[in-house]
Amino acid sequence: MFGLYLHIPFCEKKCIYCDFYSVERTGEIARFVDTLCKEIALRAQYSHTIPQANTVFFGGGTPSLLSAQEMERIMMTLREHYAIIPEAEITAECNPGTVTQEKLTAYRQLGINRLSFGVQSFDEKELAYLQRIHSPEQAFEAMDLARKAGFDNVNMDLMFALPEQEIGTWKKNIHTMVGLQPDHISAYSLIFEEGTPLFALMKKGLANPAKEEHDAHLYEIGMELLGNAGYAQYEVSNFARNGQECKHNVLYWSGDRYCSFGPSAHGFLGDERYWNYRSLRRYSEYVHNSTLPIANKETLNKEEQMFERAFLELRAKGIRLSKFEEDFSVDIKTIAKEEIEWWIQNSWAHINEGRLSLLPKGYAVCDELTLSLITLLEKQAATEWQQKDFTEERDDEPSFSLTVL
Ligand code: SF4
């Protein structure tokens, strides 16, 4: 699997908790679209081998601030330089306060086939606290517009563990969301990220994160209600019905490669991770000088790749045991025999279809389980790693050459 990610760094107004890179200077969108198209072409020049893309994801920021014409230009530039398979999943993140019937219909005609709405809450007071720009009614309307435009794959994000959030409000949010019947739901706990206004409020004693036990309780309620409503959990925070999992996210969690564009975007090509400048001005200067806007890059060694694979896969659909052994020469069932038996006894995990996968009770203690497994892998790496030879190239991986001027 191979993916393309495009970061659209504009929002009408910053939400209180958000640490994604975005600016409120929406008057600069048209110029940014020029720059982004230039970066897409520039990056294609530097990649000798470009695999076919199975997924495209417009994230941000607020991609739905782009007009149909701007979106069309980006899609055309992408298709000109990258082979996107006909059945590719193409997602656009949308803020419910920025969509119209006309815009969503045009997006659908451009080949976008999945929408992801940042809803977060249906409670007016919570939305105001988070400084979201939309009302609960606009979220209802957004879903209606999406279905009328022909989208049969729609995600909605929901947030819990807001300061002082009561169990009743959280349950009501879930029931309301389930009533809208999105195909996919992402449910996240509110994080107080450093550098955000919310974090500053906490430092002044004006906002308190939910207590750990309350957060865990809300999470368990969420898992139970969503499970009862037919949403199967396939990652710590993600639930899908009728198998409509987000292919783009599954690609990240499986350690597959992706090429990314836009300020602050992170990409992973060959064994190299790179990230673009987190500044629209700097990003634009580099691209207009025909230089890739890469702020930095790193090459993961095999050991780091192994830890990352274990971490990501355990949190998602489970560790593919034979693939893990094939790639890293480590048999998890042997090195973590006692832990796995303990996890199975506690109904935290099971081994199914060749994967070591978490069960709902296991997702609730996912951090602890991941830590214990990584600790075992570290011990294993410390004792045996030096004797192994990983220099051989895998021939099923795309081979890239990424040159930074
Ligand atoms: S709309 Fe999304 S990206 Fe923009 S500030 Fe809010 S959470 Fe962040």
Residues whose N, C-alpha, C, O or C-beta is under 5 A from the ligand:
A	BS01	SF4	C11 K13 K14 C15 C18 F20 S22 G60 G61 T62
